[in-house]
Amino acid sequence: MADSQGAGSRGAQVELDVSNIAHGGVGVARLEGRVVFVADAIPGERVLARISDESKKSFWRAETLAVLDPSPHRREHVWREASIDRAPEVRAGGAEFGHIELGHQRELKRQVIVDSLRRMGGIEADVAVEAIPGAEDGTGWRTRLRLHVGEDGALGPYAARSHDVVPVASVPLAAEEVARITPLDEVFPGSTHVDIVAPSSGNPFVLAGDARSKARPKPQRITEVVGEREFRLDVRGFWQVHRAAAQTLTTAVQEAIDPERFDPKAPNHDLYGGVGLLAAAVGDRFGPTTRITSVESDSLATDHAAENLAEWLGARAVTARVDRYLRDLGATSRLEGATVVLDPPRSGAGRAVVDSLATLAPSQLVYVACDPVALARDAGFLREHGYQLSEIRAFDLFPHTHHVEAVASFVRA
């Protein structure tokens, strides 16, 4: 039902029955035959919602105002500043599953992965979303936190689905050492954001930044420890956010490689290699003579990767965009017998990279994905080239958010 503004008006209040979950952590409902994506709702609930966006012909968006018939999986939000009790425009963003019991969060993430593989990739597969070491309530895991600076210089997260800064008094997803030094009561005039970084070795950092500046900040080197191995990187460089994620992915990639298909002398590759975490995982499993090339577009990360991989005689680090590197490689050689690990950004590898990889014909691929839709799309491209999904695992590296990490293995059919 709709209020007097009419169901088709932005700002209209409507009652919606939420049927399932969509990628992005929003519920799915229907209103007069139209799909409506509803924030802060759980499948099975009936909610009072406000239409927030009707600009698309195929769907609308809405914000939950009140829960009329709650799910048994609904819990008090782990972040009070993101609670349903607050108006949508002042709800802190970044913990969109924080009102859902943890086990059910993982079930919803499983559904998104399975549905994405079926719809986007034409692949029927099931997967369990595995918990990783951390607090039982899913808080205190972020070793890296970015907050934004409002017009008045105050610090806070963006409100959900907007670029409005919301002042907060707590950051419950942050690791204790991050939360302890997060300057929530300070102002940062002239900055656009503040990063708080707590490496596993050494002191934490508070780093004010200006996204409008074209100048690259002066590098500051830190050390991250994974098992008994140390990795050097820049404090602002990419590293997994959950304190247990790097070790989890190291082990998962090692286990995802079929040793019967692995040749240490083949031209093995780690694409989108960063500072060499996954290349090192391969080297640690298959020995110091393993031949592996890490490819990364960020020259500073590549410099660190070269240092981090120095003990492997056949390891090297190349600064290049992956699409261009593969295109150039294809003009001179192939990757027959090789194992390729790739950990692309959230947008995925994409058609051009997948086509180039398939032409180079590696023996097996291990795809590390932080976006199930991008993974499913690329899995579909690989299927067109004769690669089949042989195994997939998923890990809850981002509790209380809709994000999920997957590690998928592909071999030639």
C-alpha positions as CSV (number, residue, x, y, z in Angstrom):
1,M,0.0,0.0,0.0
2,A,1.1,3.6,-0.5
3,D,0.4,6.9,1.2
4,S,-1.4,9.9,-0.3
5,Q,1.7,10.9,-2.3
6,G,1.1,7.8,-4.5
7,A,3.3,4.8,-4.9
8,G,5.0,6.2,-7.9
9,S,6.4,9.3,-6.2
10,R,9.8,9.8,-4.7
11,G,9.3,10.1,-1.0
12,A,6.1,8.0,-1.0
13,Q,5.8,5.6,2.0
14,V,4.8,2.1,1.0
15,E,4.5,-1.3,2.7
16,L,6.7,-3.9,1.1
17,D,7.1,-7.7,1.5
18,V,10.8,-8.5,1.0
19,S,11.3,-11.8,-0.8
20,N,15.1,-12.2,-1.3
21,I,18.5,-10.5,-1.2
22,A,20.3,-8.8,-4.1
23,H,23.9,-8.1,-4.7
24,G,24.8,-5.0,-2.8
25,G,23.1,-6.1,0.4
26,V,19.6,-4.8,-0.4
27,G,16.3,-6.7,-0.1
28,V,14.1,-7.3,-3.1
29,A,10.4,-6.5,-3.1
30,R,7.8,-5.8,-5.7
31,L,5.4,-2.9,-5.9
32,E,2.6,-3.0,-8.6
33,G,4.8,-5.4,-10.6
34,R,8.0,-3.3,-10.4
35,V,11.1,-4.5,-8.6
36,V,12.1,-2.4,-5.6
37,F,15.5,-2.7,-3.9
38,V,15.0,-2.0,-0.2
39,A,17.9,-1.1,2.1
40,D,18.1,-2.3,5.7
41,A,15.5,-5.1,5.2
42,I,15.8,-8.9,5.5
43,P,14.1,-11.4,3.2
44,G,10.8,-12.6,4.8
45,E,10.1,-9.2,6.4
46,R,7.3,-6.8,5.8
47,V,8.5,-3.2,6.1
48,L,7.4,0.4,5.9
49,A,9.7,2.0,3.3
50,R,10.2,5.3,1.6
51,I,10.8,5.4,-2.2
52,S,14.2,7.1,-2.6
53,D,14.9,6.7,-6.3
54,E,12.5,6.1,-9.2
55,S,14.9,7.2,-12.0
56,K,15.3,3.7,-13.5
57,K,12.6,2.1,-15.6
58,S,13.5,-1.4,-14.5
59,F,13.6,-0.9,-10.7
60,W,13.2,1.6,-7.9
61,R,15.1,2.0,-4.6
62,A,13.6,2.4,-1.2
63,E,14.7,2.9,2.4
64,T,13.3,1.0,5.3
65,L,11.6,3.3,7.9
66,A,10.1,0.7,10.2
67,V,9.9,-3.1,10.4
68,L,6.3,-4.3,10.6
69,D,6.9,-8.0,10.6
70,P,10.5,-8.7,11.6
71,S,12.6,-11.7,10.5
72,P,13.7,-14.1,13.3
73,H,17.3,-13.3,12.1
74,R,17.0,-9.6,12.9
75,R,19.2,-8.4,15.7
76,E,20.0,-5.0,17.3
77,H,22.4,-3.3,15.0
78,V,26.1,-3.7,16.0
79,W,26.6,0.0,15.2
80,R,24.1,2.2,16.9
81,E,24.7,5.0,14.5
82,A,23.5,2.7,11.7
83,S,20.4,1.6,13.5
84,I,16.9,1.5,11.9
85,D,15.8,3.9,14.7
86,R,17.7,6.7,12.9
87,A,16.5,8.5,9.9
88,P,17.9,6.9,6.7
89,E,19.8,10.1,5.8
90,V,21.8,10.0,9.1
91,R,22.4,6.2,9.2
92,A,26.1,5.5,9.1
93,G,27.1,3.4,6.0
94,G,29.6,0.6,5.8
95,A,27.8,-2.0,8.0
96,E,24.7,-2.8,5.9
97,F,24.3,-6.3,7.3
98,G,24.9,-5.2,10.9
99,H,21.2,-5.9,11.9
100,I,21.3,-9.5,10.8
101,E,22.5,-12.5,12.8
102,L,26.0,-13.5,11.6
103,G,25.1,-17.0,10.5
104,H,22.3,-15.7,8.4
105,Q,24.5,-13.0,6.9
106,R,26.7,-15.8,5.5
107,E,23.6,-17.6,4.2
108,L,22.5,-14.5,2.3
109,K,26.0,-14.1,0.9
110,R,25.9,-17.7,-0.2
111,Q,22.7,-17.1,-2.0
112,V,24.1,-14.1,-3.9
113,I,27.2,-16.1,-5.0
114,V,25.1,-19.1,-6.2
115,D,22.5,-16.9,-7.9
116,S,25.2,-14.8,-9.6
117,L,27.0,-17.9,-11.0
118,R,23.8,-19.2,-12.3
119,R,22.5,-16.0,-13.9
120,M,25.8,-14.4,-15.1
121,G,28.0,-17.4,-15.6
122,G,25.6,-20.2,-16.6
123,I,27.1,-22.3,-13.8
124,E,25.3,-24.4,-11.3
125,A,27.4,-24.6,-8.1
126,D,27.0,-24.4,-4.4
127,V,29.3,-23.0,-1.8
128,A,29.5,-22.4,2.0
129,V,30.6,-19.0,3.2
130,E,33.2,-19.9,5.8
131,A,33.9,-17.9,9.0
132,I,37.5,-16.9,9.7
133,P,39.2,-16.2,13.0
134,G,37.9,-13.2,14.8
135,A,35.5,-12.0,17.5
136,E,32.3,-14.1,17.9
137,D,30.1,-11.1,17.2
138,G,31.9,-10.2,14.0
139,T,33.3,-6.8,15.2
140,G,36.8,-5.5,15.7
141,W,38.3,-6.8,12.4
142,R,39.2,-3.7,10.4
143,T,42.9,-3.0,10.5
144,R,42.3,-0.2,7.9
145,L,39.6,2.4,8.2
146,R,38.8,5.4,6.0
147,L,36.6,8.1,7.3
148,H,35.5,11.2,5.4
149,V,35.7,14.9,6.3
150,G,32.6,17.1,6.1
151,E,32.3,20.7,5.1
152,D,32.8,21.7,8.7
153,G,36.0,19.6,9.0
154,A,34.3,17.0,11.2
155,L,35.1,13.3,10.7
156,G,32.8,10.4,10.0
157,P,31.6,7.8,7.5
158,Y,29.3,8.6,4.7
159,A,25.7,8.0,5.3
160,A,24.4,4.9,3.6
161,R,24.2,5.3,-0.2
162,S,25.3,9.0,-0.1
163,H,28.3,11.2,0.2
164,D,27.0,13.0,3.2
165,V,29.3,12.7,6.2
166,V,27.7,11.4,9.4
167,P,29.3,12.2,12.8
168,V,29.7,9.1,14.9
169,A,30.9,8.3,18.4
170,S,32.1,4.7,17.7
171,V,33.6,2.5,15.0
172,P,32.7,-1.1,16.1
173,L,34.1,-2.9,13.1
174,A,37.6,-1.4,13.6
175,A,40.3,-3.4,15.4
176,E,41.0,-2.2,18.9
177,E,44.2,-0.5,18.0
178,V,42.4,1.3,15.2
179,A,39.4,2.4,17.3
180,R,41.7,3.6,20.0
181,I,43.4,6.2,17.9
182,T,40.6,7.2,15.5
183,P,40.2,10.9,16.0
184,L,36.4,11.2,16.0
185,D,36.4,14.4,18.1
186,E,38.9,16.3,15.9
187,V,38.5,18.4,12.8
188,F,40.5,18.2,9.6
189,P,40.0,21.4,7.6
190,G,41.6,21.1,4.1
191,S,41.4,17.3,4.1
192,T,38.8,15.1,2.3
193,H,39.5,11.9,4.3
194,V,41.5,10.3,7.1
195,D,42.9,6.8,7.0
196,I,43.7,4.9,10.1
197,V,46.1,2.0,9.6
198,A,47.3,-0.6,12.1
199,P,49.8,-3.0,10.5
200,S,50.5,-6.3,12.2
201,S,54.0,-5.1,13.0
202,G,54.8,-1.7,14.4
203,N,52.8,1.3,15.4
204,P,49.4,2.4,13.9
205,F,49.1,5.5,11.7
206,V,46.6,8.4,11.3
207,L,46.9,9.8,7.8
208,A,45.0,12.8,6.6
209,G,44.6,13.0,2.9
210,D,43.2,15.2,0.1
211,A,41.6,13.4,-2.8
212,R,41.7,16.6,-4.8
213,S,45.4,16.8,-4.8
214,K,47.3,15.2,-7.8
215,A,50.5,14.9,-5.8
216,R,51.2,11.4,-4.5
217,P,51.8,11.3,-0.8
218,K,55.4,10.6,0.3
219,P,55.7,6.8,0.7
220,Q,55.9,5.4,4.3
221,R,57.1,1.8,4.5
222,I,55.4,-0.7,6.9
223,T,55.7,-4.4,7.5
224,E,52.9,-6.9,7.5
225,V,53.5,-10.4,8.9
226,V,51.7,-13.5,7.5
227,G,52.7,-16.7,9.3
228,E,56.5,-16.5,9.5
229,R,56.9,-14.3,6.5
230,E,57.2,-10.5,6.3
231,F,55.9,-8.3,3.6
232,R,57.0,-4.7,3.0
233,L,54.6,-2.2,1.5
234,D,53.6,1.4,1.6
235,V,51.2,2.4,4.5
236,R,48.7,3.6,1.9
237,G,49.1,0.6,-0.3
238,F,46.6,-2.2,-0.7
239,W,46.5,-4.9,1.9
240,Q,43.7,-7.1,3.1
241,V,41.6,-5.3,5.7
242,H,40.6,-8.1,8.0
243,R,43.4,-9.1,10.4
244,A,43.1,-12.8,9.4
245,A,42.4,-12.3,5.7
246,A,46.0,-12.5,4.4
247,Q,46.7,-15.8,6.0
248,T,43.2,-17.1,5.0
249,L,43.8,-16.3,1.3
250,T,47.3,-17.6,1.4
251,T,46.1,-21.0,2.6
252,A,43.1,-21.0,0.3
253,V,45.2,-20.2,-2.8
254,Q,47.7,-22.9,-1.9
255,E,44.9,-25.5,-1.5
256,A,43.1,-24.4,-4.7
257,I,46.1,-25.2,-6.9
258,D,46.0,-28.8,-8.3
259,P,49.5,-30.1,-7.7
260,E,49.1,-32.6,-10.6
261,R,48.7,-29.6,-12.9
262,F,51.4,-27.5,-11.4
263,D,54.8,-27.2,-13.1
264,P,57.3,-25.1,-11.1
265,K,59.3,-24.6,-14.3
266,A,56.4,-23.3,-16.3
267,P,55.8,-19.5,-16.7
268,N,53.4,-19.2,-13.7
269,H,51.9,-15.9,-13.0
270,D,50.3,-13.8,-10.3
271,L,48.2,-11.1,-12.0
272,Y,47.1,-8.0,-10.1
273,G,49.9,-9.1,-7.8
274,G,50.2,-6.2,-5.4
275,V,53.2,-6.6,-3.1
276,G,53.4,-10.3,-3.8
277,L,51.2,-12.0,-1.2
278,L,49.8,-14.6,-3.4
279,A,52.9,-15.1,-5.5
280,A,54.6,-15.9,-2.2
281,A,51.8,-18.3,-1.3
282,V,52.6,-20.2,-4.5
283,G,56.3,-20.2,-3.9
284,D,56.0,-21.3,-0.3
285,R,53.9,-24.3,-1.4
286,F,56.0,-25.4,-4.4
287,G,59.6,-24.5,-3.3
288,P,62.3,-21.9,-3.9
289,T,62.9,-22.8,-7.6
290,T,59.3,-22.0,-8.5
291,R,59.1,-19.7,-11.5
292,I,56.5,-17.0,-11.1
293,T,55.9,-13.5,-12.4
294,S,53.9,-11.0,-10.4
295,V,52.2,-8.3,-12.6
296,E,51.0,-5.1,-11.0
297,S,50.3,-1.6,-12.4
298,D,51.4,0.3,-9.3
299,S,55.1,0.8,-9.5
300,L,55.6,1.3,-5.8
301,A,53.8,-2.0,-5.1
302,T,55.9,-3.7,-7.7
303,D,59.1,-2.4,-6.1
304,H,58.0,-3.9,-2.8
305,A,56.9,-7.2,-4.5
306,A,60.4,-7.5,-6.0
307,E,61.9,-7.3,-2.5
308,N,59.2,-9.6,-0.9
309,L,59.8,-12.3,-3.6
310,A,63.6,-12.0,-3.6
311,E,64.2,-15.5,-2.1
312,W,62.6,-17.3,-5.1
313,L,65.2,-17.7,-7.8
314,G,62.5,-17.8,-10.6
315,A,60.4,-14.9,-9.2
316,R,60.2,-11.5,-10.8
317,A,57.9,-8.5,-10.5
318,V,56.7,-6.5,-13.5
319,T,55.0,-3.1,-13.5
320,A,52.3,-3.2,-16.2
321,R,48.6,-3.0,-16.7
322,V,47.4,-6.6,-16.8
323,D,45.4,-6.3,-20.0
324,R,48.4,-4.8,-21.9
325,Y,50.9,-7.2,-20.4
326,L,48.8,-10.2,-21.6
327,R,48.3,-8.7,-25.0
328,D,52.0,-8.2,-25.4
329,L,52.8,-11.6,-24.0
330,G,50.4,-13.3,-26.5
331,A,52.4,-11.9,-29.4
332,T,55.5,-13.9,-28.4
333,S,54.5,-16.8,-26.2
334,R,51.9,-19.0,-24.5
335,L,51.3,-20.2,-21.0
336,E,50.8,-23.9,-21.6
337,G,51.5,-25.8,-18.4
338,A,51.4,-22.7,-16.3
339,T,49.3,-21.9,-13.3
340,V,47.8,-18.3,-13.1
341,V,46.6,-16.7,-10.0
342,L,44.6,-13.5,-10.4
343,D,43.2,-11.2,-7.8
344,P,41.5,-8.4,-9.8
345,P,39.9,-5.3,-8.4
346,R,36.2,-5.2,-7.5
347,S,35.2,-4.7,-11.2
348,G,36.8,-8.1,-12.0
349,A,39.2,-9.0,-14.8
350,G,36.8,-8.4,-17.7
351,R,36.3,-9.7,-21.2
352,A,39.6,-8.5,-22.6
353,V,41.8,-10.0,-19.9
354,V,39.8,-13.3,-19.9
355,D,40.1,-13.6,-23.7
356,S,43.8,-12.9,-23.6
357,L,44.3,-15.4,-20.8
358,A,42.3,-18.1,-22.6
359,T,44.4,-17.6,-25.7
360,L,47.6,-18.1,-23.7
361,A,46.1,-21.4,-22.6
362,P,47.3,-21.9,-18.9
363,S,46.8,-25.3,-17.4
364,Q,44.8,-23.9,-14.4
365,L,43.5,-20.6,-13.1
366,V,42.9,-19.6,-9.4
367,Y,40.6,-16.5,-9.3
368,V,40.4,-14.5,-6.1
369,A,37.3,-12.4,-6.1
370,C,35.8,-9.8,-3.9
371,D,32.7,-9.3,-6.0
372,P,30.4,-12.3,-6.8
373,V,28.8,-10.7,-9.8
374,A,32.2,-9.8,-11.4
375,L,33.4,-13.4,-10.7
376,A,30.3,-14.9,-12.2
377,R,30.6,-12.8,-15.3
378,D,34.2,-13.7,-15.8
379,A,33.5,-17.4,-15.0
380,G,31.0,-17.3,-17.9
381,F,33.7,-15.9,-20.2
382,L,36.1,-18.6,-19.2
383,R,33.4,-21.2,-19.8
384,E,33.0,-20.0,-23.3
385,H,36.8,-20.7,-23.8
386,G,36.5,-24.2,-22.5
387,Y,37.5,-23.7,-18.8
388,Q,35.3,-25.2,-16.2
389,L,34.8,-24.3,-12.5
390,S,36.4,-27.2,-10.6
391,E,36.2,-25.8,-7.1
392,I,35.0,-22.7,-5.2
393,R,35.3,-21.6,-1.6
394,A,34.0,-18.4,0.0
395,F,35.1,-16.6,3.1
396,D,33.4,-14.0,5.3
397,L,36.3,-11.5,5.3
398,F,33.9,-8.6,5.9
399,P,31.4,-9.4,8.6
400,H,28.3,-7.1,9.0
401,T,28.8,-5.9,5.3
402,H,27.4,-7.5,2.2
403,H,30.9,-8.1,0.9
404,V,32.3,-11.6,0.5
405,E,35.6,-13.1,-0.8
406,A,35.7,-16.2,-3.1
407,V,38.5,-18.3,-4.4
408,A,37.6,-20.2,-7.5
409,S,39.6,-22.8,-9.5
410,F,39.2,-23.2,-13.3
411,V,40.7,-26.0,-15.5
412,R,40.3,-26.8,-19.1
413,A,37.4,-29.1,-19.7
